[in-house]
């Protein structure tokens, strides 16, 4: 935020009644005296540090500077901007359910677990379950769901497939900056199958005393490790986890085993070894040498690359195959010696052809890790007489079925079978046996459970939110009473609890008429999601400031612009031309703080002066006035935005709508911050300028924000009707009958100067119930 962009400021008072600096934005130079006329309603932003006490305790009085005993009480109030009293959520609806699909969703927020566990996810503003297969109807139903939220006012605006939700805070509802996600929400769809879990008592037996041990497996596991428990051995593989080892050893899900009292099961964890395939390529070759005594001799040649596990073989017809598996100590020489046993040669019967073979083979490598298998937490279980039950799981199993055995509750998944349900309950086999103390009984039953899972979540996503903006500029609204006589006044912030004056504004010069002044309205055309513009903080759609300023507005002068071109025939022709009305705004002599504020206001996207929309163009020319320290006079060039142009921007759209037999929304002016819908019997659709709509009977819906506006509806350039849009309502007009080729124009304007209305002194959380009207 920048200082000196505000025309009117409030200054905290010291004990002597004089203003003193309290916040870093307090001006250190002269602030202007602003003009006003009886009946004016002034709306302007004030930095929050200027408001020293809680809003519920504030009263704004108008006190005469010339005669301090003259006080007009309760002439205004402060309120927070919408972004500070509501949370903003943006959703995108990607698709509607297909016929026959069951889809639902809820915005999910989290709250801390009182037991210290993970945060608990809860639905926010209810669960929506719609069956509309048409996307627009589905989006309309979602919008109606949130607008009908009973515990707080909610407004929803639609932009194509996106929804902008503003959820206003109240005594029973406050989201704040809670991160939201999409979840299944409240699930009330139950399975239709008939799951069963039955327990039948089979006998009463006396169990001998036993010891119980907690079995643990360390995380350091390598392939080849050998784990042994009570005669059961498991050789680990690369994919084994501690839980896998425990399960393979037969340890129940509880992690405890039972053994006869006074005995300790044999258990161990050995490093073992793992077998690896050799990657070398061993060679074995035989070369004929000479005959000798009825045999043929062959020279044996072994390659130098010999590794443990290499396999060397020589197969000779009529003789047993000679095989040598290399050990860690073998070399090419030892392998050669194994085969060359006759005078250093291999002897085979005359005429026989020996066939050599060499294979890479495998080798065994001892592990070097430290596997662990432990028994701990011994419990002594004395001898007891128990009832033995045989428990059966029914074959009808669907995801969401719930099974309760004793105090253990499990939920079925899509992949579950009779055996996996038993395992989830802590047992194995079918049927399985459960023992409980005599006479205690065993609770065993199954419920159908909820049928919906994550695949039933609607195709909706959270784009943003929830966003709660804090510490924005506050909105001050002041009504100058009609009974005020001319003179100098100040606005006072009064603490109604202690009946003391806390702050005063710079002076208001109340004039008997509007002579030598203009009524200025300025604001941002952003969507209210929050931004700072020239030092003003905007967090509310359609927020407009309005003040009377000491300026003169000249009569309009026309400015024309044209472009010419010369074709091959040499005749110069006009390609385009534009005419605009220009006016000069001239200020009175004012301090520099006034000019900084006025320049910032004139450079806003939206500027209206005395009911005409302008844009500021070019320099803001300032002239220093001799003899007056830091006082200047300035001029600015203003262009009427509704000036005449040579071409109709909507002409192509008009011709298209005529050819398609559609009606055309030709123009919507002065509607920044407002949202328009056309509602028919079948659908409610948002509309914008240039949009084509089918002929038919419609009702126009307009959501007004914090001020009363006038709406004029034109049909084919003729005034169809005038409406006054009530603030904080979803206003409904009379039916519109649109025929093919009709052109509709909508123009909005504020009441200038606006008279005080019934909502003027309401707190920001008290919204009229009409603000939550749905579209049904």
JOBEL-V54290 format. One line per field, one symbol per residue. ss: DSSP state (H for helix, E for strand, - for the rest). Layout:
ss: ???
This chain:
ss: ---------EEEE-----E--------------EEEE---EEEEEE-HHH----HHHEEEEEEE------EEEEEEEEE--HHHHEEEEEEEE----------EEEEEEEE--------EEEEEEEEE------HHHHHHHHHHHHH------EEEEEE--EEEEEEE-E--E-------EEE------E------EEEEEEEEEEE--EEEEEEEE--------EEEE--EEEE------HHHHHHH-------EEEEE------EEEE--EEEEE------EEEEEEEEE--EEEEEEEE--------EEEEE------EEEE------HHHHHHHH--E--EEEEE-----EEEEE--EEEEE------EEEEEEEEE--EEEEEEEEEE--------EEEE--EEEE------HHHHHHH-------EEEEEE------EEEE--E---HHHE--EEEEEEEE------EEEEEE-------EEEEEEEEE----EEEEEE--EEEE------EEEEEE-------EEE--EEE-----EEEEEE-EEE---EEEEEEEEEE-----EEEEEEEEEEEEEEEE--EEHHHHHHHHHHH---EEEE--EEEEEEEEEEEEE------EEEEEEEEEE----E-----HHHHHHHHH---EEEEEEE-----EEEEE----EEE----EEE--EEEEEEEE-----EEEEEEE--EEEEEEEE----EEEEEEEEE----EEEEEEEE------------------HHHH----
